[in-house]
Amino acid sequence: MHFEFTRRRSNRSPVTDAPTFRVGRLASAGHTDRDMSHLIDRSYNYHSPRELHWHLADRLGVAPSTVSVRESRLA
């Protein structure tokens, strides 16, 4: 399963003081018209795309190796 996401800026983490981001939109890779944003909590502040990857795999109930996530080149 391949997914693309658009990033929205968010706050700095109060725990790590690192920048975080929120997902603006999640779509099936190659099918940007297929909005999959309902699969995640878009109000969550992610620390990295890797965290989003693990969160998405957990949400789908599949092994992380079966999911790939990349940031969309289109804003």
Sequence and secondary structure as in RCSB ss.txt:
>XXXX:A:sequence
MHFEFTRRRSNRSPVTDAPTFRVGRLASAGHTDRDMSHLIDRSYNYHSPRELHWHLADRLGVAPSTVSVRESRLA
>XXXX:A:secstr
 EEEEEEEEEEE TTT  EEEEEEEEEETTEEEEE GGGS TTS BS HHHHHHHHHHHHTS GGG EEEE S  
